[in-house]
Amino acid sequence: MSAEATWTPAEVLSLRTRLCLDEVDFAAVMGVDSRTVHRWETGEAAPQGASVALLSGTLEALDRFVEQEDRIRKYLRRCADMGGLAYAWMRLLEGVR
């Protein structure tokens, strides 16, 4: 799925379920409010912009590194617990230094 792709409610729910995250933790990882995730999953709204890129990138990583899916899940859970995207970006930038 490309960054320009349209995400259906079923695809958003499927990704969240695959990650074993509830709406609140999934929202933290995606950098949105939990009500936004609920609206995505019920079709009241669709992901746009950076959210589409993040959803697509997460799905691509899971599909590409299937053997590491559990590790990716655990990392995203920690990201949610520590503040979501802000934590993930800080960790990424630490690795670049």
C-alpha positions in Angstrom: 0.0 0.0 0.0 1.5 3.3 -1.0 1.5 6.5 1.1 -1.2 8.0 -1.2 -3.4 4.9 -0.7 -6.8 5.2 0.9 -7.3 3.2 4.0 -10.6 1.5 4.6 -12.1 1.1 8.0 -11.5 -2.7 7.8 -7.8 -2.2 7.0 -7.3 0.2 9.9 -9.0 -2.2 12.3 -7.0 -5.1 10.8 -3.7 -3.3 11.4 -4.6 -2.3 14.9 -5.7 -5.9 15.7 -2.5 -7.3 14.1 -0.5 -5.1 16.4 -2.5 -6.2 19.4 -3.2 -2.6 20.5 -6.4 -1.1 21.8 -7.7 2.2 20.3 -6.0 4.3 22.9 -2.5 2.8 22.4 -2.9 2.6 18.6 -3.8 6.3 18.7 -0.7 7.1 20.8 1.5 5.3 18.3 -0.2 7.0 15.3 0.0 10.4 17.0 -3.8 11.0 16.9 -6.6 11.1 19.4 -8.3 7.8 20.2 -11.6 9.2 18.9 -9.9 9.7 15.6 -9.0 6.0 15.5 -12.6 5.1 16.3 -13.8 7.4 13.4 -11.3 5.7 11.0 -12.6 2.2 12.0 -16.3 3.2 11.7 -15.8 5.0 8.4 -16.8 8.4 9.8 -13.4 9.7 8.7 -10.4 8.5 6.8 -6.7 8.7 7.6 -5.0 11.5 5.7 -1.5 13.0 5.2 1.1 11.8 7.7 -1.3 9.3 9.2 -1.6 7.5 5.9 2.2 7.4 5.5 2.6 6.1 9.1 -0.1 3.4 8.6 1.3 2.3 5.3 4.9 2.3 6.6 3.9 0.2 9.7 2.0 -2.3 7.5 5.0 -2.5 5.1 7.4 -3.1 8.0 5.2 -5.9 9.3 4.9 -7.5 5.9 8.5 -7.2 5.1 9.9 -8.4 8.4 7.3 -11.1 9.3 9.8 -13.0 11.3 10.2 -9.9 13.5 6.5 -9.1 13.9 6.4 -9.8 17.6 9.5 -7.6 18.1 7.8 -4.8 16.1 4.6 -5.2 18.2 6.5 -5.0 21.4 8.4 -1.9 20.3 5.2 -0.1 19.2 3.6 -1.0 22.6 6.6 0.6 24.4 6.2 3.6 22.1 2.6 3.9 23.1 3.5 3.6 26.8 6.2 6.2 26.5 4.4 8.8 24.5 3.8 7.4 21.0 5.5 9.0 18.0 7.5 11.5 20.0 9.3 8.6 21.7 9.8 6.7 18.4 11.3 9.7 16.7 13.6 10.4 19.6 14.9 6.9 19.5 15.3 7.0 15.7 17.3 10.3 16.0 19.5 8.8 18.7 20.4 6.0 16.3 21.4 8.6 13.6 23.9 10.4 15.8 
